[in-house]
Amino acid sequence: MDNPKEALLEKLQDKSARVAVLGLGYVGLPLAVVFAEAGFHVIGIDPDERKVATIGRGESHIQDVSSLSVKNLVHNQKLEATTDFSVLSNVEAVSICVPTPLRKTGDPDLSFILDATDQLARYIHPGMVVVLESTTYPGTTREILLPRLEQQNGVRVGENFFLAFSPERVDPGRTDWTTYNTPKVVGGITSACTEVASHWYRQALQTVVSVSSAEVAEMAKLLENTFRMINIGMVNEMAIMCDRLGIDVWEVIDAAATKPFGFMKFTPGPGLGGHCIPIDPLYLSWKLRALKYTARFIELASEINTNMPRYVVGKVQDALNEHGKPLKDSRVLVLGAAYKADIDDLRESPALDVIGLLYQKGAQVSYHDPYIPSLNHDGMDYHSEPDLMAAIRQADCVVIITNHSSYNYVAILENAKLIVDTRNALGKLGKDHPKVVRL
């Protein structure tokens, strides 16, 4: 077939196209499994030899992907993993799912995207579709990836090589909305790019939403997470205001949530966590600063959310003071280290900041999390307390940072001397209880 686009569409349709996923983390491995389960032969590529070896043994290192699924796919030769990028020479479809963190200076760290793209550029060939899934600022696909890939090995975008952006929408721990059934936005560099990339994803995913450009798809992802970041910042400030006014913010939120229209419920907490919400909006504000524009909502929400761990530590200090104890040398147990309930994801977790701030103020800090056996923060190693109830009884104050559903909150309340509940995990049990201070 002389038409490269039609030839590629046919290979994607009959699933003879070979698929590569660059990056086997929280986004990449679930996507690789979905493509493999749909019938594609998938090669996961990751520089981390431990991840590659784990998959080779038929095991999953991601909570949302079962080892049984990985084992079956590996056994049926639908899924494999390697550190060798040269396999891209024989691949027709590539999805890039690498991390995009922020530098300490607050600007985007695109090093993982650049490294993956430069590796891909060595092996790119006509008859290939490439989709970037890593969250980034609008323009990255066109301005960064395209120049590095185009004109390598005779590829011409929109003619014999197709490039698009499709934002990941992974919410770790969810079983109702997964990689398979969460609607997938796809926007290409050209209309032909959008057509090919959308056609590929439709072979494995339930719903694909095509948009007019890569920039629209990039901006849509940032709008989603900026919406959440700003609303969480607003409700966090509401918690601070209600505290000053002597009003129960949790009762206020529940009352407001009875309105059946024009209101969406958000809840306050000890700060933002996860890869997306604390980071992605700052990609947008960074990009706009280069255009002489200040994203004021983003900057303000970021300031409020970033200061929540310090606010929580202040509540702990005040609560201990009310009980005649200084924070210094007090035993403080942090319950929950993951950034949200019932997952093992520590990325950007506010628990890390709370632990660090408590340590700086001289507290004897320990933590418990059923999903995270150990952690390192600022050069300090911590291990989850082996006996939860013994640790609670020994603590001068228990701080609930992550409201895991496996915790027996009745027993925690009974055994603790003092509790600072940042998630309203105790609910009505904690309301007006003399041992409980709520956010």
Summary of the structure (lengths in Angstrom):
residues: 439
radius of gyration: 23.9
end to end distance: 64.9
largest distance: 82.1
contacts: 1527
relative contact order: 0.08
helix: 42%
strand: 15%
